Amino acid sequence: MKVEQLYTALKKSQEARGIYFNKDRDLVFELLDALLKNKDRYGYMACPCRLACGDKEKDRDIFCPCEYRAPDLEEFGTCYCGLYVSSALNNNEIEAQYVPERRPPEKIF
Amino acid sequence: MTAEKPILYALSTCSHCKSTKKLLTDCDVEYDYVQVDDLEGEERKAILADIKSLNPRCSFPTIKINKTVIVGYKEKEIKEALGIKNES
């Protein structure tokens, strides 16, 4: 799959749920490209900013969109890696800030 | 300036890590770089233990500059730890 195809497909499905891509288009395409790289090497789209271990069951929580996206969007208006943002951030109602890691360290191998 | 060479633990696919690498390069800082997602087996385990001793969350990027450990792409903090003036 090409990055552009992934972008178009995800944009449609996610915006329908009030979740937007980051306005920084270069960042978005860089992260989508990284997701496709992870799909090639692991067999699933592991979060580009987290260390996947290659075991599908152990990494299930960081399949993109990760389990931590919802609470991060709620609290910070952006997901951990910055790919997705909330409408509040998208409309500049809140400011982008550093998102600390929510994933429990014991899940990292 | 820095006594010890900074060490950056990062992932090849992480944009925050790429921004941190770019910042260090732009500031002409020599540093040791560990691309953790390329590692396997015992070497990987050992490196993860090192990272967890510095950053219990074991998240990326993690950078150690002398005694200072900075987690995440935090330009201001990184520059301060490097002794580089922040343009305010």
N, CA and C atoms of all chains as a GROMACS GRO file, in nm:
protein
  591
    1MET      N    1   0.086  -0.120   0.000
    1MET     CA    2   0.000   0.000   0.000
    1MET      C    3   0.088   0.124   0.000
    2LYS      N    4   0.045   0.225  -0.071
    2LYS     CA    5   0.121   0.350  -0.077
    2LYS      C    6   0.077   0.443   0.036
    3VAL      N    7   0.167   0.534   0.074
    3VAL     CA    8   0.136   0.628   0.184
    3VAL      C    9   0.011   0.711   0.149
    4GLU      N   10   0.002   0.753   0.024
    4GLU     CA   11  -0.112   0.838  -0.015
    4GLU      C   12  -0.245   0.763   0.003
    5GLN      N   13  -0.243   0.633  -0.031
    5GLN     CA   14  -0.366   0.553  -0.017
    5GLN      C   15  -0.404   0.541   0.130
    6LEU      N   16  -0.302   0.516   0.213
    6LEU     CA   17  -0.327   0.502   0.357
    6LEU      C   18  -0.380   0.634   0.413
    7TYR      N   19  -0.319   0.745   0.368
    7TYR     CA   20  -0.362   0.878   0.413
    7TYR      C   21  -0.510   0.901   0.379
    8THR      N   22  -0.546   0.874   0.255
    8THR     CA   23  -0.684   0.901   0.211
    8THR      C   24  -0.783   0.814   0.287
    9ALA      N   25  -0.750   0.687   0.301
    9ALA     CA   26  -0.841   0.594   0.368
    9ALA      C   27  -0.859   0.631   0.516
   10LEU      N   28  -0.749   0.659   0.583
   10LEU     CA   29  -0.756   0.688   0.727
   10LEU      C   30  -0.821   0.823   0.752
   11LYS      N   31  -0.788   0.921   0.666
   11LYS     CA   32  -0.844   1.056   0.685
   11LYS      C   33  -0.997   1.048   0.689
   12LYS      N   34  -1.050   0.973   0.592
   12LYS     CA   35  -1.196   0.962   0.580
   12LYS      C   36  -1.254   0.895   0.705
   13SER      N   37  -1.197   0.778   0.739
   13SER     CA   38  -1.257   0.700   0.849
   13SER      C   39  -1.240   0.771   0.983
   14GLN      N   40  -1.127   0.837   1.003
   14GLN     CA   41  -1.102   0.900   1.135
   14GLN      C   42  -1.178   1.032   1.150
   15GLU      N   43  -1.183   1.110   1.044
   15GLU     CA   44  -1.255   1.239   1.055
   15GLU      C   45  -1.403   1.216   1.081
   16ALA      N   46  -1.452   1.103   1.030
   16ALA     CA   47  -1.593   1.069   1.056
   16ALA      C   48  -1.615   1.050   1.206
   17ARG      N   49  -1.504   1.027   1.279
   17ARG     CA   50  -1.517   1.005   1.426
   17ARG      C   51  -1.464   1.126   1.503
   18GLY      N   52  -1.445   1.238   1.430
   18GLY     CA   53  -1.400   1.362   1.497
   18GLY      C   54  -1.254   1.360   1.535
   19ILE      N   55  -1.176   1.276   1.467
   19ILE     CA   56  -1.032   1.268   1.493
   19ILE      C   57  -0.959   1.308   1.365
   20TYR      N   58  -0.862   1.398   1.379
   20TYR     CA   59  -0.799   1.457   1.261
   20TYR      C   60  -0.651   1.424   1.253
   21PHE      N   61  -0.599   1.433   1.131
   21PHE     CA   62  -0.454   1.423   1.118
   21PHE      C   63  -0.393   1.555   1.164
   22ASN      N   64  -0.271   1.548   1.214
   22ASN     CA   65  -0.195   1.666   1.250
   22ASN      C   66  -0.188   1.760   1.129
   23LYS      N   67  -0.189   1.891   1.155
   23LYS     CA   68  -0.183   1.987   1.042
   23LYS      C   69  -0.047   1.982   0.973
   24ASP      N   70   0.054   1.933   1.047
   24ASP     CA   71   0.189   1.924   0.990
   24ASP      C   72   0.192   1.805   0.893
   25ARG      N   73   0.169   1.834   0.766
   25ARG     CA   74   0.152   1.730   0.664
   25ARG      C   75   0.277   1.644   0.647
   26ASP      N   76   0.394   1.709   0.658
   26ASP     CA   77   0.519   1.632   0.645
   26ASP      C   78   0.530   1.530   0.757
   27LEU      N   79   0.495   1.575   0.878
   27LEU     CA   80   0.500   1.484   0.994
   27LEU      C   81   0.404   1.367   0.972
   28VAL      N   82   0.284   1.397   0.923
   28VAL     CA   83   0.184   1.292   0.902
   28VAL      C   84   0.235   1.188   0.803
   29PHE      N   85   0.292   1.238   0.692
   29PHE     CA   86   0.338   1.143   0.589
   29PHE      C   87   0.459   1.064   0.638
   30GLU      N   88   0.542   1.132   0.720
   30GLU     CA   89   0.658   1.062   0.778
   30GLU      C   90   0.610   0.949   0.870
   31LEU      N   91   0.508   0.976   0.951
   31LEU     CA   92   0.457   0.876   1.044
   31LEU      C   93   0.382   0.765   0.971
   32LEU      N   94   0.306   0.800   0.867
   32LEU     CA   95   0.235   0.697   0.791
   32LEU      C   96   0.336   0.606   0.720
   33ASP      N   97   0.441   0.664   0.670
   33ASP     CA   98   0.547   0.585   0.606
   33ASP      C   99   0.610   0.491   0.707
   34ALA      N  100   0.627   0.542   0.830
   34ALA     CA  101   0.685   0.459   0.936
   34ALA      C  102   0.590   0.345   0.972
   35LEU      N  103   0.460   0.373   0.971
   35LEU     CA  104   0.362   0.267   0.999
   35LEU      C  105   0.372   0.156   0.894
   36LEU      N  106   0.386   0.196   0.768
   36LEU     CA  107   0.398   0.096   0.661
   36LEU      C  108   0.529   0.017   0.676
   37LYS      N  109   0.634   0.085   0.720
   37LYS     CA  110   0.762   0.015   0.746
   37LYS      C  111   0.743  -0.088   0.856
   38ASN      N  112   0.672  -0.048   0.962
   38ASN     CA  113   0.649  -0.143   1.072
   38ASN      C  114   0.559  -0.258   1.028
   39LYS      N  115   0.465  -0.228   0.938
   39LYS     CA  116   0.380  -0.336   0.885
   39LYS      C  117   0.467  -0.438   0.810
   40ASP      N  118   0.563  -0.387   0.734
   40ASP     CA  119   0.652  -0.476   0.658
   40ASP      C  120   0.738  -0.562   0.752
   41ARG      N  121   0.794  -0.498   0.856
   41ARG     CA  122   0.889  -0.574   0.936
   41ARG      C  123   0.823  -0.655   1.048
   42TYR      N  124   0.706  -0.610   1.098
   42TYR     CA  125   0.643  -0.685   1.209
   42TYR      C  126   0.517  -0.758   1.165
   43GLY      N  127   0.456  -0.710   1.055
   43GLY     CA  128   0.329  -0.770   1.013
   43GLY      C  129   0.210  -0.693   1.064
   44TYR      N  130   0.236  -0.586   1.138
   44TYR     CA  131   0.126  -0.501   1.187
   44TYR      C  132   0.181  -0.359   1.205
   45MET      N  133   0.087  -0.262   1.204
   45MET     CA  134   0.129  -0.123   1.210
   45MET      C  135   0.152  -0.081   1.355
   46ALA      N  136   0.267  -0.115   1.406
   46ALA     CA  137   0.303  -0.076   1.542
   46ALA      C  138   0.332   0.074   1.544
   47CYS      N  139   0.299   0.137   1.655
   47CYS     CA  140   0.323   0.281   1.672
   47CYS      C  141   0.469   0.314   1.641
   48PRO      N  142   0.492   0.416   1.555
   48PRO     CA  143   0.629   0.449   1.515
   48PRO      C  144   0.716   0.499   1.630
   49CYS      N  145   0.653   0.550   1.735
   49CYS     CA  146   0.732   0.611   1.844
   49CYS      C  147   0.743   0.521   1.965
   50ARG      N  148   0.705   0.395   1.948
   50ARG     CA  149   0.720   0.300   2.059
   50ARG      C  150   0.798   0.179   2.012
   51LEU      N  151   0.865   0.115   2.106
   51LEU     CA  152   0.946  -0.002   2.072
   51LEU      C  153   0.858  -0.127   2.065
   52ALA      N  154   0.835  -0.175   1.944
   52ALA     CA  155   0.759  -0.299   1.926
   52ALA      C  156   0.855  -0.416   1.948
   53CYS      N  157   0.800  -0.532   1.989
   53CYS     CA  158   0.891  -0.645   2.012
   53CYS      C  159   0.874  -0.753   1.905
   54GLY      N  160   0.772  -0.733   1.817
   54GLY     CA  161   0.755  -0.830   1.709
   54GLY      C  162   0.659  -0.941   1.743
   55ASP      N  163   0.612  -0.944   1.869
   55ASP     CA  164   0.513  -1.044   1.910
   55ASP      C  165   0.375  -0.978   1.907
   56LYS      N  166   0.290  -1.031   1.818
   56LYS     CA  167   0.162  -0.965   1.791
   56LYS      C  168   0.079  -0.947   1.919
   57GLU      N  169   0.078  -1.050   2.003
   57GLU     CA  170  -0.004  -1.040   2.124
   57GLU      C  171   0.052  -0.936   2.220
   58LYS      N  172   0.183  -0.937   2.237
   58LYS     CA  173   0.246  -0.842   2.331
   58LYS      C  174   0.234  -0.698   2.284
   59ASP      N  175   0.226  -0.680   2.152
   59ASP     CA  176   0.224  -0.543   2.097
   59ASP      C  177   0.083  -0.496   2.063
   60ARG      N  178  -0.017  -0.573   2.098
   60ARG     CA  179  -0.154  -0.540   2.056
   60ARG      C  180  -0.194  -0.398   2.100
   61ASP      N  181  -0.144  -0.355   2.219
   61ASP     CA  182  -0.185  -0.225   2.272
   61ASP      C  183  -0.127  -0.108   2.191
   62ILE      N  184  -0.023  -0.136   2.109
   62ILE     CA  185   0.034  -0.025   2.031
   62ILE      C  186   0.011  -0.040   1.880
   63PHE      N  187  -0.086  -0.127   1.843
   63PHE     CA  188  -0.130  -0.123   1.702
   63PHE      C  189  -0.192   0.015   1.680
   64CYS      N  190  -0.155   0.078   1.569
   64CYS     CA  191  -0.209   0.212   1.545
   64CYS      C  192  -0.349   0.200   1.485
   65PRO      N  193  -0.451   0.276   1.537
   65PRO     CA  194  -0.443   0.366   1.651
   65PRO      C  195  -0.429   0.290   1.784
   66CYS      N  196  -0.339   0.336   1.867
   66CYS     CA  197  -0.304   0.262   1.988
   66CYS      C  198  -0.413   0.277   2.094
   67GLU      N  199  -0.401   0.194   2.197
   67GLU     CA  200  -0.500   0.197   2.305
   67GLU      C  201  -0.492   0.328   2.384
   68TYR      N  202  -0.378   0.397   2.370
   68TYR     CA  203  -0.355   0.516   2.452
   68TYR      C  204  -0.399   0.643   2.381
   69ARG      N  205  -0.445   0.628   2.254
   69ARG     CA  206  -0.483   0.747   2.177
   69ARG      C  207  -0.600   0.820   2.244
   70ALA      N  208  -0.703   0.748   2.280
   70ALA     CA  209  -0.822   0.814   2.335
   70ALA      C  210  -0.790   0.897   2.459
   71PRO      N  211  -0.727   0.840   2.561
   71PRO     CA  212  -0.694   0.924   2.679
   71PRO      C  213  -0.596   1.036   2.646
   72ASP      N  214  -0.503   1.012   2.553
   72ASP     CA  215  -0.409   1.120   2.517
   72ASP      C  216  -0.480   1.233   2.442
   73LEU      N  217  -0.571   1.198   2.352
   73LEU     CA  218  -0.648   1.302   2.280
   73LEU      C  219  -0.729   1.382   2.380
   74GLU      N  220  -0.785   1.312   2.476
   74GLU     CA  221  -0.869   1.377   2.577
   74GLU      C  222  -0.786   1.476   2.660
   75GLU      N  223  -0.668   1.430   2.704
   75GLU     CA  224  -0.588   1.511   2.796
   75GLU      C  225  -0.501   1.615   2.726
   76PHE      N  226  -0.445   1.574   2.610
   76PHE     CA  227  -0.346   1.661   2.545
   76PHE      C  228  -0.388   1.711   2.408
   77GLY      N  229  -0.494   1.652   2.353
   77GLY     CA  230  -0.540   1.694   2.220
   77GLY      C  231  -0.460   1.633   2.108
   78THR      N  232  -0.363   1.546   2.144
   78THR     CA  233  -0.285   1.478   2.041
   78THR      C  234  -0.245   1.340   2.093
   79CYS      N  235  -0.222   1.248   1.996
   79CYS     CA  236  -0.176   1.117   2.039
   79CYS      C  237  -0.025   1.125   2.063
   80TYR      N  238   0.030   1.019   2.119
   80TYR     CA  239   0.168   1.019   2.165
   80TYR      C  240   0.266   1.059   2.055
   81CYS      N  241   0.242   1.005   1.932
   81CYS     CA  242   0.342   1.035   1.828
   81CYS      C  243   0.307   1.159   1.747
   82GLY      N  244   0.185   1.212   1.769
   82GLY     CA  245   0.151   1.337   1.700
   82GLY      C  246   0.079   1.318   1.568
   83LEU      N  247   0.048   1.193   1.535
   83LEU     CA  248  -0.020   1.167   1.408
   83LEU      C  249  -0.163   1.221   1.411
   84TYR      N  250  -0.232   1.191   1.522
   84TYR     CA  251  -0.373   1.231   1.532
   84TYR      C  252  -0.392   1.343   1.633
   85VAL      N  253  -0.485   1.433   1.602
   85VAL     CA  254  -0.517   1.541   1.695
   85VAL      C  255  -0.667   1.551   1.713
   86SER      N  256  -0.710   1.613   1.822
   86SER     CA  257  -0.853   1.630   1.848
   86SER      C  258  -0.902   1.754   1.775
   87SER      N  259  -1.033   1.770   1.766
   87SER     CA  260  -1.087   1.890   1.698
   87SER      C  261  -1.045   2.014   1.777
   88ALA      N  262  -1.036   2.001   1.911
   88ALA     CA  263  -0.997   2.118   1.993
   88ALA      C  264  -0.858   2.167   1.952
   89LEU      N  265  -0.766   2.075   1.934
   89LEU     CA  266  -0.632   2.116   1.894
   89LEU      C  267  -0.634   2.163   1.748
   90ASN      N  268  -0.710   2.094   1.668
   90ASN     CA  269  -0.718   2.127   1.525
   90ASN      C  270  -0.772   2.268   1.505
   91ASN      N  271  -0.862   2.310   1.596
   91ASN     CA  272  -0.922   2.444   1.587
   91ASN      C  273  -0.846   2.545   1.674
   92ASN      N  274  -0.724   2.506   1.717
   92ASN     CA  275  -0.640   2.595   1.800
   92ASN      C  276  -0.708   2.638   1.929
   93GLU      N  277  -0.802   2.558   1.977
   93GLU     CA  278  -0.864   2.590   2.106
   93GLU      C  279  -0.770   2.554   2.221
   94ILE      N  280  -0.681   2.458   2.193
   94ILE     CA  281  -0.580   2.425   2.294
   94ILE      C  282  -0.444   2.423   2.224
   95GLU      N  283  -0.336   2.430   2.304
   95GLU     CA  284  -0.201   2.433   2.246
   95GLU      C  285  -0.138   2.295   2.250
   96ALA      N  286  -0.055   2.265   2.150
   96ALA     CA  287   0.016   2.136   2.148
   96ALA      C  288   0.116   2.135   2.263
   97GLN      N  289   0.131   2.020   2.327
   97GLN     CA  290   0.229   2.009   2.435
   97GLN      C  291   0.289   1.869   2.434
   98TYR      N  292   0.397   1.852   2.509
   98TYR     CA  293   0.463   1.722   2.515
   98TYR      C  294   0.368   1.619   2.577
   99VAL      N  295   0.360   1.502   2.514
   99VAL     CA  296   0.273   1.395   2.565
   99VAL      C  297   0.363   1.289   2.630
  100PRO      N  298   0.353   1.271   2.761
  100PRO     CA  299   0.434   1.168   2.826
  100PRO      C  300   0.385   1.028   2.789
  101GLU      N  301   0.472   0.929   2.801
  101GLU     CA  302   0.436   0.792   2.766
  101GLU      C  303   0.339   0.732   2.866
  102ARG      N  304   0.229   0.679   2.812
  102ARG     CA  305   0.125   0.621   2.899
  102ARG      C  306   0.143   0.470   2.909
  103ARG      N  307   0.215   0.411   2.811
  103ARG     CA  308   0.226   0.266   2.808
  103ARG      C  309   0.307   0.216   2.927
  104PRO      N  310   0.258   0.115   2.998
  104PRO     CA  311   0.332   0.063   3.114
  104PRO      C  312   0.467   0.005   3.069
  105PRO      N  313   0.576   0.038   3.136
  105PRO     CA  314   0.707  -0.009   3.094
  105PRO      C  315   0.721  -0.160   3.093
  106GLU      N  316   0.641  -0.228   3.175
  106GLU     CA  317   0.654  -0.375   3.177
  106GLU      C  318   0.607  -0.440   3.047
  107LYS      N  319   0.544  -0.360   2.960
  107LYS     CA  320   0.500  -0.413   2.831
  107LYS      C  321   0.609  -0.400   2.725
  108ILE      N  322   0.724  -0.342   2.762
  108ILE     CA  323   0.832  -0.315   2.665
  108ILE      C  324   0.937  -0.424   2.676
  109PHE      N  325   0.960  -0.493   2.561
  109PHE     CA  326   1.057  -0.604   2.562
  109PHE      C  327   1.165  -0.579   2.457
  110MET      N  328   3.128   2.337   2.805
  110MET     CA  329   3.070   2.240   2.714
  110MET      C  330   3.058   2.105   2.786
  111THR      N  331   3.033   1.997   2.711
  111THR     CA  332   3.003   1.872   2.778
  111THR      C  333   3.134   1.796   2.805
  112ALA      N  334   3.140   1.722   2.920
  112ALA     CA  335   3.257   1.640   2.950
  112ALA      C  336   3.240   1.507   2.881
  113GLU      N  337   3.132   1.439   2.916
  113GLU     CA  338   3.103   1.308   2.859
  113GLU      C  339   3.029   1.327   2.727
  114LYS      N  340   3.047   1.232   2.633
  114LYS     CA  341   2.973   1.243   2.507
  114LYS      C  342   2.826   1.210   2.535
  115PRO      N  343   2.732   1.293   2.489
  115PRO     CA  344   2.591   1.260   2.508
  115PRO      C  345   2.558   1.127   2.440
  116ILE      N  346   2.458   1.057   2.494
  116ILE     CA  347   2.412   0.933   2.430
  116ILE      C  348   2.261   0.941   2.409
  117LEU      N  349   2.222   0.911   2.287
  117LEU     CA  350   2.081   0.919   2.248
  117LEU      C  351   2.030   0.779   2.216
  118TYR      N  352   1.925   0.741   2.288
  118TYR     CA  353   1.856   0.615   2.261
  118TYR      C  354   1.730   0.649   2.181
  119ALA      N  355   1.715   0.587   2.065
  119ALA     CA  356   1.607   0.630   1.977
  119ALA      C  357   1.556   0.513   1.893
  120LEU      N  358   1.449   0.543   1.817
  120LEU     CA  359   1.390   0.445   1.725
  120LEU      C  360   1.398   0.500   1.584
  121SER      N  361   1.420   0.412   1.488
  121SER     CA  362   1.438   0.457   1.349
  121SER      C  363   1.310   0.520   1.294
  122THR      N  364   1.195   0.480   1.347
  122THR     CA  365   1.067   0.525   1.290
  122THR      C  366   1.005   0.643   1.364
  123CYS      N  367   1.068   0.689   1.471
  123CYS     CA  368   1.005   0.788   1.559
  123CYS      C  369   1.040   0.930   1.518
  124SER      N  370   0.937   1.012   1.495
  124SER     CA  371   0.960   1.151   1.449
  124SER      C  372   1.020   1.238   1.559
  125HIS      N  373   0.982   1.213   1.684
  125HIS     CA  374   1.043   1.291   1.793
  125HIS      C  375   1.193   1.262   1.799
  126CYS      N  376   1.226   1.134   1.773
  126CYS     CA  377   1.368   1.096   1.774
  126CYS      C  378   1.442   1.166   1.659
  127LYS      N  379   1.379   1.171   1.543
  127LYS     CA  380   1.441   1.237   1.427
  127LYS      C  381   1.463   1.385   1.455
  128SER      N  382   1.366   1.449   1.522
  128SER     CA  383   1.381   1.591   1.556
  128SER      C  384   1.498   1.610   1.652
  129THR      N  385   1.512   1.519   1.746
  129THR     CA  386   1.622   1.529   1.843
  129THR      C  387   1.756   1.512   1.773
  130LYS      N  388   1.764   1.415   1.683
  130LYS     CA  389   1.889   1.395   1.608
  130LYS      C  390   1.923   1.522   1.528
  131LYS      N  391   1.822   1.579   1.464
  131LYS     CA  392   1.844   1.700   1.383
  131LYS      C  393   1.893   1.815   1.470
  132LEU      N  394   1.835   1.828   1.589
  132LEU     CA  395   1.876   1.935   1.680
  132LEU      C  396   2.024   1.919   1.717
  133LEU      N  397   2.064   1.798   1.750
  133LEU     CA  398   2.204   1.772   1.789
  133LEU      C  399   2.296   1.801   1.671
  134THR      N  400   2.256   1.761   1.554
  134THR     CA  401   2.338   1.785   1.434
  134THR      C  402   2.348   1.935   1.407
  135ASP      N  403   2.234   2.003   1.413
  135ASP     CA  404   2.232   2.148   1.388
  135ASP      C  405   2.321   2.221   1.489
  136CYS      N  406   2.334   2.167   1.610
  136CYS     CA  407   2.414   2.232   1.714
  136CYS      C  408   2.559   2.181   1.712
  137ASP      N  409   2.593   2.102   1.607
  137ASP     CA  410   2.729   2.049   1.592
  137ASP      C  411   2.774   1.970   1.714
  138VAL      N  412   2.681   1.891   1.770
  138VAL     CA  413   2.714   1.813   1.889
  138VAL      C  414   2.749   1.670   1.847
  139GLU      N  415   2.863   1.622   1.889
  139GLU     CA  416   2.897   1.480   1.867
  139GLU      C  417   2.830   1.398   1.976
  140TYR      N  418   2.769   1.286   1.936
  140TYR     CA  419   2.697   1.206   2.036
  140TYR      C  420   2.700   1.059   1.997
  141ASP      N  421   2.681   0.973   2.094
  141ASP     CA  422   2.667   0.830   2.066
  141ASP      C  423   2.518   0.803   2.041
  142TYR      N  424   2.492   0.717   1.943
  142TYR     CA  425   2.352   0.696   1.901
  142TYR      C  426   2.321   0.547   1.906
  143VAL      N  427   2.213   0.512   1.974
  143VAL     CA  428   2.173   0.371   1.982
  143VAL      C  429   2.032   0.358   1.921
  144GLN      N  430   2.024   0.292   1.808
  144GLN     CA  431   1.893   0.271   1.742
  144GLN      C  432   1.836   0.140   1.795
  145VAL      N  433   1.750   0.154   1.892
  145VAL     CA  434   1.712   0.038   1.975
  145VAL      C  435   1.627  -0.063   1.898
  146ASP      N  436   1.550  -0.015   1.799
  146ASP     CA  437   1.464  -0.111   1.727
  146ASP      C  438   1.544  -0.200   1.633
  147ASP      N  439   1.671  -0.173   1.618
  147ASP     CA  440   1.756  -0.262   1.536
  147ASP      C  441   1.818  -0.373   1.620
  148LEU      N  442   1.808  -0.362   1.752
  148LEU     CA  443   1.879  -0.455   1.839
  148LEU      C  444   1.795  -0.579   1.867
  149GLU      N  445   1.866  -0.688   1.898
  149GLU     CA  446   1.795  -0.812   1.931
  149GLU      C  447   1.864  -0.884   2.047
  150GLY      N  448   1.794  -0.985   2.099
  150GLY     CA  449   1.854  -1.077   2.196
  150GLY      C  450   1.913  -1.010   2.318
  151GLU      N  451   2.028  -1.062   2.358
  151GLU     CA  452   2.090  -1.016   2.484
  151GLU      C  453   2.132  -0.870   2.477
  152GLU      N  454   2.178  -0.829   2.358
  152GLU     CA  455   2.220  -0.689   2.343
  152GLU      C  456   2.102  -0.596   2.368
  153ARG      N  457   1.987  -0.634   2.315
  153ARG     CA  458   1.866  -0.553   2.330
  153ARG      C  459   1.825  -0.548   2.478
  154LYS      N  460   1.830  -0.665   2.541
  154LYS     CA  461   1.792  -0.670   2.685
  154LYS      C  462   1.882  -0.579   2.767
  155ALA      N  463   2.011  -0.585   2.739
  155ALA     CA  464   2.107  -0.504   2.815
  155ALA      C  465   2.080  -0.356   2.794
  156ILE      N  466   2.055  -0.318   2.670
  156ILE     CA  467   2.030  -0.176   2.641
  156ILE      C  468   1.900  -0.130   2.707
  157LEU      N  469   1.797  -0.216   2.703
  157LEU     CA  470   1.670  -0.178   2.767
  157LEU      C  471   1.689  -0.158   2.917
  158ALA      N  472   1.775  -0.241   2.976
  158ALA     CA  473   1.803  -0.226   3.120
  158ALA      C  474   1.873  -0.092   3.144
  159ASP      N  475   1.966  -0.057   3.056
  159ASP     CA  476   2.035   0.073   3.069
  159ASP      C  477   1.935   0.187   3.061
  160ILE      N  478   1.845   0.178   2.960
  160ILE     CA  479   1.748   0.286   2.940
  160ILE      C  480   1.658   0.297   3.062
  161LYS      N  481   1.611   0.183   3.112
  161LYS     CA  482   1.519   0.186   3.226
  161LYS      C  483   1.586   0.242   3.351
  162SER      N  484   1.720   0.228   3.358
  162SER     CA  485   1.789   0.287   3.473
  162SER      C  486   1.790   0.439   3.462
  163LEU      N  487   1.786   0.490   3.341
  163LEU     CA  488   1.784   0.635   3.317
  163LEU      C  489   1.641   0.687   3.311
  164ASN      N  490   1.554   0.611   3.246
  164ASN     CA  491   1.416   0.654   3.220
  164ASN      C  492   1.325   0.533   3.243
  165PRO      N  493   1.270   0.524   3.366
  165PRO     CA  494   1.190   0.406   3.402
  165PRO      C  495   1.074   0.378   3.305
  166ARG      N  496   1.026   0.481   3.234
  166ARG     CA  497   0.917   0.461   3.138
  166ARG      C  498   0.967   0.391   3.011
  167CYS      N  499   1.097   0.391   2.994
  167CYS     CA  500   1.158   0.327   2.876
  167CYS      C  501   1.096   0.378   2.746
  168SER      N  502   1.080   0.509   2.739
  168SER     CA  503   1.021   0.570   2.618
  168SER      C  504   1.134   0.636   2.538
  169PHE      N  505   1.094   0.685   2.416
  169PHE     CA  506   1.196   0.738   2.326
  169PHE      C  507   1.154   0.873   2.272
  170PRO      N  508   1.245   0.964   2.238
  170PRO     CA  509   1.388   0.951   2.264
  170PRO      C  510   1.421   0.969   2.413
  171THR      N  511   1.529   0.902   2.451
  171THR     CA  512   1.588   0.925   2.583
  171THR      C  513   1.732   0.969   2.557
  172ILE      N  514   1.768   1.084   2.611
  172ILE     CA  515   1.905   1.133   2.588
  172ILE      C  516   1.970   1.166   2.722
  173LYS      N  517   2.096   1.120   2.734
  173LYS     CA  518   2.173   1.150   2.856
  173LYS      C  519   2.284   1.246   2.820
  174ILE      N  520   2.286   1.360   2.886
  174ILE     CA  521   2.388   1.462   2.864
  174ILE      C  522   2.453   1.487   3.000
  175ASN      N  523   2.577   1.438   3.013
  175ASN     CA  524   2.643   1.437   3.145
  175ASN      C  525   2.552   1.369   3.246
  176LYS      N  526   2.513   1.441   3.348
  176LYS     CA  527   2.430   1.375   3.450
  176LYS      C  528   2.280   1.394   3.420
  177THR      N  529   2.247   1.473   3.320
  177THR     CA  530   2.107   1.507   3.292
  177THR      C  531   2.046   1.407   3.194
  178VAL      N  532   1.927   1.359   3.229
  178VAL     CA  533   1.853   1.269   3.138
  178VAL      C  534   1.727   1.343   3.093
  179ILE      N  535   1.708   1.349   2.961
  179ILE     CA  536   1.591   1.419   2.907
  179ILE      C  537   1.510   1.319   2.824
  180VAL      N  538   1.381   1.314   2.854
  180VAL     CA  539   1.292   1.220   2.785
  180VAL      C  540   1.200   1.299   2.693
  181GLY      N  541   1.202   1.266   2.565
  181GLY     CA  542   1.117   1.338   2.470
  181GLY      C  543   1.195   1.446   2.398
  182TYR      N  544   1.136   1.497   2.289
  182TYR     CA  545   1.203   1.603   2.213
  182TYR      C  546   1.174   1.736   2.282
  183LYS      N  547   1.257   1.775   2.374
  183LYS     CA  548   1.241   1.901   2.450
  183LYS      C  549   1.360   1.992   2.419
  184GLU      N  550   1.345   2.072   2.315
  184GLU     CA  551   1.456   2.150   2.260
  184GLU      C  552   1.522   2.237   2.367
  185LYS      N  553   1.439   2.308   2.444
  185LYS     CA  554   1.494   2.403   2.542
  185LYS      C  555   1.581   2.330   2.645
  186GLU      N  556   1.525   2.221   2.698
  186GLU     CA  557   1.598   2.146   2.803
  186GLU      C  558   1.726   2.086   2.748
  187ILE      N  559   1.719   2.036   2.625
  187ILE     CA  560   1.836   1.973   2.563
  187ILE      C  561   1.946   2.078   2.544
  188LYS      N  562   1.907   2.193   2.493
  188LYS     CA  563   2.006   2.300   2.471
  188LYS      C  564   2.069   2.342   2.604
  189GLU      N  565   1.986   2.357   2.705
  189GLU     CA  566   2.039   2.400   2.837
  189GLU      C  567   2.140   2.299   2.888
  190ALA      N  568   2.106   2.170   2.877
  190ALA     CA  569   2.195   2.064   2.926
  190ALA      C  570   2.326   2.062   2.847
  191LEU      N  571   2.319   2.106   2.722
  191LEU     CA  572   2.439   2.110   2.637
  191LEU      C  573   2.519   2.238   2.659
  192GLY      N  574   2.459   2.330   2.737
  192GLY     CA  575   2.528   2.457   2.760
  192GLY      C  576   2.515   2.550   2.641
  193ILE      N  577   2.409   2.532   2.564
  193ILE     CA  578   2.386   2.617   2.446
  193ILE      C  579   2.276   2.716   2.480
  194LYS      N  580   2.303   2.845   2.450
  194LYS     CA  581   2.208   2.949   2.484
  194LYS      C  582   2.080   2.930   2.403
  195ASN      N  583   1.964   2.943   2.470
  195ASN     CA  584   1.835   2.937   2.401
  195ASN      C  585   1.800   3.076   2.354
  196GLU      N  586   1.770   3.092   2.223
  196GLU     CA  587   1.724   3.224   2.173
  196GLU      C  588   1.580   3.241   2.222
  197SER      N  589   1.558   3.337   2.314
  197SER     CA  590   1.418   3.350   2.364
  197SER      C  591   1.344   3.456   2.285
   0.00000   0.00000   0.00000
